[in-house]
Structure formats: structure tokens, C-alpha cells
Amino acid sequence: MAPGGLGSALDAFGEFIDQRLDGDCTSLRIEDEENEEALVFLLDDGAVCRVKGAQNPRTEYRLVTNSGAYRTLIVNFVRGGFTALDRFGPWLPDAAGPAGLARVRLRIEFDGSVLRRTHPRELRRRLEVLTRVDGREPTTAGEVTHLGFGNGDGDTANAWLAADGRALVVTFDRTSVLNFPDDARAHAALYDGVPEDLLALVRDVPETDTTLNVPHPDGGTLVAATGVFHFSGPCAMADGLVTRLQEAQLGIEDTGVGRLLEGFLTMKDFTPAAVAETAQWWSAEDIARGFAATAAPGQEHSATAPLDQEAVDRFCKIWADSGYNDRWDVHYVLFDSRTLEKAGEARDQLLRLIQTLGLERVDAPPGAATGEVWVRTDLRIDTELERWS
């Protein structure tokens, strides 16, 4: 009981903390000296860190979105210490204090973006329509298809899509502060972290109406960009872009992706009328032609070709035993949080099934367990999974 009161000591402690959170306090630290544990609130940064150990401490960070979450974390820490906070993850061991949290915040913001939650299959279809609406044809070289369109004012969106599902999406907003026309090194740095095979798609390529080439500091050219997004795994911003946004205290909207691309992806019904309302720089005739020349959704071979039923059943069983769909239904995540050793032979079987079924496996996100397997969702498999969920 709280001294002189009717409530519990824990409730009284919670009220004490609430008073501090509602004041001018910028940080708050609670320590358990006996167990060498601490909980630190970084109120100005909208974050919290937990610390374990006095010598070589283990420090982990987490973003906090509302004041109520602070109290919840405090109460659980008081009740169970460091480990009692595990269920409030993700905790980020690699975040280098507030600066690292700024990077994490950008990545979490992007993880909820329209581009991240759009399936690459649908992204490709809509980009193909918009390419044709803009008076161009998709161009394919080897196993890579280039799609792109402009808004008539020099701003563009382009994508290079490989047959194996890997892709690079580039936006260019000529009015953005991320446009470095006279600084080749700063411009090239936006592409830092893009896998080499995808970066090669925008190096020394012929200039087109939708791709402006700029000099590369090491020689040759690079496609001009203010936004760089790659699909080597789940869609992600390039590390160099994240660094620049963090350093300049900019937001994802400064890449131009919202204005140039995501407006077309938010449409529930992607129709000529909806496109005409969003993009008034195209005529109704141009829009109608682009839609007419592009296959309707669900007509692609990958969405209709029959699958080996035995292989499908084995895949679905592994999914039911060890997997789930990510929150946007873009990927199947199998052997979640398992190491290669724990996943064992079942993982090897899964990889063979992915190849047999012709599914698109992508790289697991940074920080994922070594045994995790990420696979793009497939309409045919989705139908089967309804029987297993």
C-alpha cells in the first residue's frame, strides 16, 4: 500500500512518474542497483533505453509513440526488471544513441509507407500502365525491365525490375533539397548500401526522357535521384539516403516518392478515371491507351499457372508450423527468429520447395535470425493457405 493512501505502492509510483512526464523533464532514469539494471527515458527523442550490467553494459533502444507507453514500460520494469520488457520489442541493440534512433525512426516510418506495403507484383503492373500512359513502352534488356514516367515538369519515377524479383526504384524531384546537380559525390552517396547488382542497373545507362544522367565521382554516369529504394529484400530505403535524411533532418517526403509515385499506389481502384484525377498532365486519351495496352490484374502467367499440389501442401504445412505473413501480406516469413541450426533440415526442404514452385525468395531484413526465410506472397499459394490458417 502507498503510505497514507488506499492505492498500491505501484499505482502511487506510476502517478509520481506521470507528474514528471507531464512537466518539463527531458530525461528520466530508474535504476535497480541490486540487479544492475536501469530504464532511461529520452523524452525529447521519443525513445527509451534499457541497460543491463555495470561493466560492459548491454544497452538497447526502442521508440515510444505516446506517453501512456512510458508508464506501461515503467510498471513492467518495476515488476520484472530488464527481461520483463522483452514483449515490448523490438529493442534495438545497434542503435548508437539518439543519432541511431533517428535512423531507426526513418526506417520505421518507411516500413509503414505506401511503397513498402505495395506488393511488387502490383507495383510492376501500375508502373507498366503509367509508362504506357506517358507514351513509352517498357524496355527489357536481358532479364531486367525498365519502367518509368514523368510529370511534365522534369520530375520522374523509374524502376528496374529483374526476373528474380529484385528491383530498384528511383524518384527524382528536381525541386528537392536532395537534388545535388553540382555535387557528384553527394549525389552518388544517396545510393550507398544498394546491392552491387542493382546499382549496376543505373550506372552508365543511356539517358532517356525519364532518366537524367549525372557524373559519377569515379567516372561514368549515374541516374539522377532524390529517392533510392531497393527490393533485394522487403522494400527499403538505401542506407545513403537514410544517412542524408538523418543528417539534414529531412523526412521521406523530401525524396519525392509521395508526390511522384505513392499517389498512384494509394488508389484502391486503379482506373483511368482515378489516374486522370491525380495526374492532370496526361490527356484522357493517353490514359485510356495506357490501360488498354496493359494486361489486367490476374492475367499474368505467374498468377494462373498450375502448381504441383504435393509441393504446395508441403509448403503450406511448413508455413502453418513455423510461419506467418508480414503485416502487409507482401511476404511469407518462415522459421521466424530461428537460427540455421534450429531451422534444421526443414529449412533445406523449404528452399527446394520454393524453387520447385517458382516462388520469389528475397533476402531477410537486416537483423533477422540466420534461419529466417522471406518469400514474396503468391496468389495461388494464398488461396491454398486459407485452408491451413
N, C-alpha and C positions, 0 to 999 in steps of 0.2 A: 504493500500500500504506500502511496505517497504520504509523506509526513503531513499530518493535519488535514488530509483530504480523503475523499471516498474512492477516487480512481486508483488504478495501479501505478506503480513507480514507472513502468514503461510508458504509460499514457502521459504521465507528467513530464517525462523526459522528452517525449515527442512534442509536447506543447512548448517546452523550452527551446527545442530546435526550431520549431515553426517561427517563434519570435525572432530568432536570429536570421532565418531565411527571409523574413519579411522586412528586415531592416536594411542597413547599408553594408552589411557584411559581404565581402568579396570572396572569402575562402573560409572553410571550416574544417577542422581536423579532430577526429575522435580516435583515441588510442586505447588499446588493450595491452598495457605494458607487460603483463604476465605472459601473454602468448605472442608478444612481439608482432602485433597486428595493428593496422591503422586504416581508417577510411577518411579520405580527403576530398572535400567538395571544392571544385574550381568553378565558382558561381558565375564569374564573368565569362568563362569559356563554355558554360553549359555542359560540364563534364564532371566526372567523379573518378578517383583512382583508389584502388585498394593496395595495401602494402603488406607483405609478409616477410618477417625476418629483420633483424637489426644489422647483421653483417651480410653484405651482398644481397640486399633486399630484392624480393620479387615484386615488381610494380606493374599493375595492369590498369588500363583506362577503359572507360565506357562513356558514351554520350548520354546526356539526360535531356529529355524533351519537355518536362514540366516539373513544377515544384513538388507536386504530390509524390513523384518518383523518388525525390530526395528522402522524404520521411520514410517511405517504404524500405529503401535501402538501409537507412539508419536502424530501423526497428529490427530488420533481419540480421544486421551486423551485430547488434547488441545481443540478440538471441543466440546466434550461432557462429559469429566470427567470419573470417575470411571465406571459408568454404560455403557458408550459408548463402553467399551471393552468387554462386555458380549459375543458378537458374535465371539470373537477370542478365545473362550474356547478350551479345558477345562482348567479352573482355579482350582488350587488345594489348598484347604484351610488347608489340613492336612500335607502338606509338611513342615518339620521343617528346613527351610532354605536350603542352598546348599546341606547339607547331605541328606535331604529328597528328593531333586531334583535328586540326583544321583540314588536313589531307583526308582523314577518315570521314569527316563531315561531308566533304565534297563527294567522296565516293558513295557514301550512304545516300546523299541527295540524288546522285545519278542513278543509283540502284532502283529508285522509285520513279525514274523518268519514263517518258513515253517510249523513247528509243530502246531502253533496256527491256521493257515489258512487251515489246512487239516481237513476235516470232519472226526469225529471219526469213521464213517462207513467205509470210505476209509482207514483210518489208520489201523483199525482192519483187513481189507482184506489183505492189503500189509504185515502186520506183520504175518498174518497166512501163507501167501506164504513163507516169509523168514524163519519162524520157520520150515516149512517142508523142504525147501531147505537146511537148516542146519542139516537135518537128525532127526528132532524131531517132535513130534505130539503135538498139543495144548492139554493142560490138564485142565479139568474142575472139580472144587470142589464146590458143592452147586450151586450157581448162578454166580460164578466167574471163568473166563477162563484166564489161564496164557499162554502168548506167549513170545518167546524170541529167540535170536540168538547171535552168537559171530563172531568175525572176524579172529579167529585162533591165535590171539596174546594175548588173555586174556581180550580183551575189549568186552563189551556186551551191548545189549539193551533189556530190558524186559518190559512187560506191563501186568497189571492185570485189566481185564475188567469185570465189573459187568453187570448183565442183565438189570439193570435200567439205563445204560448209564454212570454211574460213573466209573472212571478209574484212575489208577496210572501208569505213565511211568517213568522208571528209566534207566539212562545210567551210565555206569562205564568205565571210561578211566583210565587205570592203570598208565599212564604217566602224568595225570593231576595234577596240584598243589592242586586240591581239593580232592585228594586221601589222606586220613588220616589213614594209616594202623595201626599206633601205638597210635592213639588218639581217643578212643571210643566216648568221649563226643563231640569233634569237629565234628566227623562223624555224630553222631545222630542229631546234631544241624542243619544239612542240611535239615532234614525232618521237622523242626519246621513249624507249620502252616498247615500241611497236616491234613485234617479231620480224626478223630479217626477211622472211619470205613475203610478208605482207608489205613491208617497207619498200621492197623492190618494185612493187606494183606502181609506185608513184615517183620512182627515180628515173630520170632521163626518158620520159614518155613524150610522145608528140603532143604539142599544145593543141587544144580544141576550143570550141566556143564556151565550154563549161569548165575547162581546166586551164588555169593560168599558171605558167611555169615561172619559178623564181630561182635565182642562182643558189647552188648548194655550196657551203664553205669549203668542202673538199673537192669541188669541181663538179661539173654537170649541173643538172637542174632537179628541182623538187616541185611537186604540185603545191600551189599556194593554199594555205589552210588557216582557219581560225578555230576550227574544231576537228579533233582527230579521235576516232572511235574504232576499236578493232574487235573482231569476233574470233579470236583464237580460242576463247572460252566463252563464258557469258559476256555479252557486250560490255565493254569497259572503256573509259577514257584513257588515252595514252598517258604514261607517267609524266612525260614532259609537259603535257597540257595541265595536268593536276598541279604540278610544281609551279607553273606560271600563274595559274588562278590563285593558288595559295599565296605566293609572294606578292602579287598585286592586289590581293584582297578582292578578287573578282568572283562572279558567280557563273554557273553553267550557261545562263542566258547570254553571256558575253561571247560565247562561241558561235552564236547564230543558229544553233541547232533547233531551238524552239521556233524561231520565226521562219526558217527556211525549210524545215523538214517535219517537225513534230505536229504542226497544224494538220498535215495530211494524214498523219498516223492516228490522231485522236478521233477521226471520223468513225463513228460506229458503222455507218453505211457509206462506204467509199463509192460514190456515184458521181456521174458527170455534173449533176446539179450541185452537189456538195463541193466539188472541186472548183466549179465556176464561182461559187460564193466566196471561197477562200482566196482564189488566185485570179484576180480580175485582169491580170495582164495577158491571159490567154482568151482567145475567142471561143464561143460555144462550138463552132465547127472544129477547131483544133482539139478541144476536149473530147468531143464525140468521136473523132477519128482515133485518138489515142486509146480510148476504151475499146472501141470496136476491133482494134488490131491486137489486143492482148487477151490471152486465154482467160476464161472465167475461173474464179477460185474453185479448187477441187478437180480441175481438169488435167492437172499436171500428172505425168506418169507416176511420180513418186507417191502421189496420194491415192492412186487407184490400182496399182499393180498388186496382184495377189501375193500373199506371203506364205511361207511354209508353216502350216498350222502347228506342227510339233515344236518348231523353233519358237514360234510366238508364245505358246503355252509355257515353255521353259523360261523365256524372258520374263513373262508376267509373274511366274512363281518367284523368281529372284527379286523382282520389284516388290511383290507382296511381302516377302520375308525381310528385305533389307532396304527398301527404297521409298521414295515419295516424289511428288512433283514440286518443283520450286514454286514460289508464291505467284509467279506469273504464268505457270503452265508452259514455260518455254523449254524446260529441261526435266528429264528424269534424273534424279540423284540417287545413285545406288551405292551401297556399302558406306553410308554416311558415317563420318567420324572414325572409320576403321583404317587401321594400318594395313599394309600389304600382307603382313603375316596373319593378321586376324581375318582378313577377307579370304585368304587361302585359295584353294583350288576353285571354289565357286566363282571367284573373280575371273580366273582364266577361262572358265566356261562362258561367263558373260561376254567377255571380249570376242570369243568365237561366234557367239550368237549375234552380236552387233554386226559383225562382218557378214554373216550369213543372211541377215535380214536387210542389209544395206542401210542401216541407220547411221546417223551422223554423230560420232563421238567427238567431244570437244575437250580442251584442257580444263581441268578443275580450277577453280579460282585460287588465287594466292592464299596460303594459309590452310587450305583444305588438307585433310588427312591423306596420307600417301596411297591408301587403298580406294579412295572415293573415285567413282566413275560418273561422269556427266554426259548425258546423251540428249540430243535435241528431240523434243516430242514429235510424234508422227501420228497423223490422223488415223491410220489403220491400227496402230497399237493402242491409241486412246480408246477406240471402240471396244477392243478386247479387254482393256483394263477395267472397264465398267463392271465386268463380271467378277473381278478379283478384289475390288476395293470394299 
